[in-house]
Amino acid sequence: MKHILTCSFGKDSIATALLALQYGEPLDELVYSEVMFSNTVSGELPEHKRFIYETAIPYFEKRGIPTRVLRGQKTYLDCFYRIVSRGNAEGKLASFPLTGRCSIQRDCKLPPIRTYQKTLPQDTVYYLGIAADEPIRLARLKENQTSLLAKYNLTEKDAWTMCQAEGLLSPLYAFTGRGGCWFCPNASAGTSAPVQCTSGFMADAAGIAGCPQ
């Protein structure tokens, strides 16, 4: 039986991995699906991307937990320039993803995870980073999914504290309370998308991504 943690390297998924190490829970690997803006540019905030590859992945690899990095066949730009084939918008560019309906997650992030899951044994257990104070999300867990945060009664605040104490709190939390792609249509003022747009990091892509120049 394999035990997998689908990991965004936010506080809740990292705290889950730390709990597995602390309590000797079985954990075979971390699975990270990196959404790409283009074939060469990541969808992650640059601060978070550096944290993932330079801090978090090496930390867990040194402790015997490898990370499997997945990337989908489609990028944000592939989705943006897709020609709609039916409906009222037939023949037009799909353009920007709609708020509240994340087509980028559907088309870019989830497919490589689902493809990989098909190669795993049917009795694989999937850890999800859901805190003890998230009852609605916990109620949605499937039979083969479990939360170590709930098992050991850790809240979101506890997860934050645990990561911070271990030096594994992503720098993105210095300016936003949530992770996500820098072009996320669901980001509100003060979170990743506005911060990224004003940072100058993606100046060349700003017109396409919808950021002010």
Residue pairs with C-beta under 8 A, 6 or more apart in sequence:
1 26
1 121
1 123
1 124
1 125
2 28
2 120
2 121
2 124
2 125
3 20
3 25
3 26
3 27
3 28
3 124
3 125
3 127
4 27
4 28
4 29
4 30
4 31
4 120
4 124
4 125
4 126
4 127
5 13
5 16
5 17
5 20
5 27
5 29
5 30
5 31
5 126
5 127
5 128
5 129
6 13
6 30
6 31
6 32
6 33
6 113
6 126
6 127
6 128
7 13
7 14
7 16
7 17
7 30
7 31
7 32
7 67
7 129
8 32
8 129
8 179
9 32
9 48
9 51
9 52
9 56
9 170
9 179
10 129
10 170
10 178
10 179
11 129
11 156
11 159
11 160
11 163
11 169
11 170
11 173
12 129
12 130
12 131
12 149
12 156
12 159
13 30
13 129
14 56
14 129
14 159
14 163
14 168
14 170
15 129
15 149
15 154
15 158
15 159
15 162
15 163
16 127
16 128
16 129
16 147
16 148
16 149
17 27
17 30
17 60
17 65
18 162
18 163
18 166
18 168
19 25
19 148
19 149
19 151
19 152
19 154
19 162
20 26
20 27
20 65
20 127
20 148
21 27
21 63
21 65
23 148
23 152
25 148
26 125
27 65
27 127
28 65
29 65
29 66
29 67
29 68
30 57
30 60
30 65
30 66
30 67
30 68
31 67
31 68
31 70
31 113
31 116
32 52
32 67
32 68
32 69
32 70
33 70
33 71
33 72
33 109
33 110
33 112
33 113
34 42
34 43
34 44
34 69
34 70
34 71
35 42
35 43
35 44
35 72
35 76
35 104
35 105
35 108
35 109
35 181
36 42
36 43
36 71
36 72
36 75
36 76
36 108
37 43
37 75
37 76
37 77
37 181
37 182
37 183
37 202
37 205
37 209
38 75
38 76
38 77
38 205
39 75
41 202
41 205
42 49
43 76
43 104
43 108
43 181
43 182
43 183
44 52
44 181
44 182
45 172
45 179
45 182
45 192
45 195
45 196
46 201
47 170
47 171
47 172
48 170
48 171
48 172
48 179
51 170
51 171
51 172
52 170
55 167
55 168
56 168
56 170
57 67
59 168
60 66
60 67
61 67
68 116
70 112
70 113
70 116
71 112
72 107
72 108
72 109
72 111
72 112
73 111
73 112
74 107
74 108
74 111
75 108
76 104
76 108
76 181
76 183
76 209
77 208
79 94
79 97
79 103
79 104
79 107
79 108
80 93
80 94
80 95
80 96
80 208
81 93
81 94
82 93
82 94
83 91
83 92
83 93
83 94
84 90
84 91
84 92
84 93
84 94
94 103
96 185
96 210
97 103
97 104
97 185
98 185
99 185
99 186
100 186
102 184
102 185
102 186
104 181
104 183
104 184
117 124
123 144
124 144
125 144
125 145
125 146
126 144
126 145
126 146
127 145
127 146
127 147
127 148
128 141
128 145
128 146
128 147
129 147
129 149
129 159
130 137
130 138
130 141
130 147
130 149
130 150
131 147
131 149
131 150
131 154
131 155
131 156
131 158
131 159
132 138
132 147
132 149
132 150
132 153
132 154
132 155
132 158
133 155
133 156
134 156
138 147
138 150
141 147
149 155
149 158
149 159
154 162
160 169
160 173
163 169
163 170
170 179
172 179
172 192
175 190
175 195
176 187
176 190
176 191
176 192
176 195
177 191
178 187
178 191
178 192
179 192
180 186
180 187
180 191
180 192
180 193
181 192
182 192
182 193
182 196
182 197
182 201
182 202
182 209
183 193
183 196
183 209
183 210
183 211
184 191
184 192
184 193
185 193
187 193
187 194
193 211
196 202
196 211
197 206
197 209
197 211
197 212
198 211
198 212
202 209
202 211
203 213
206 212
206 213
207 213
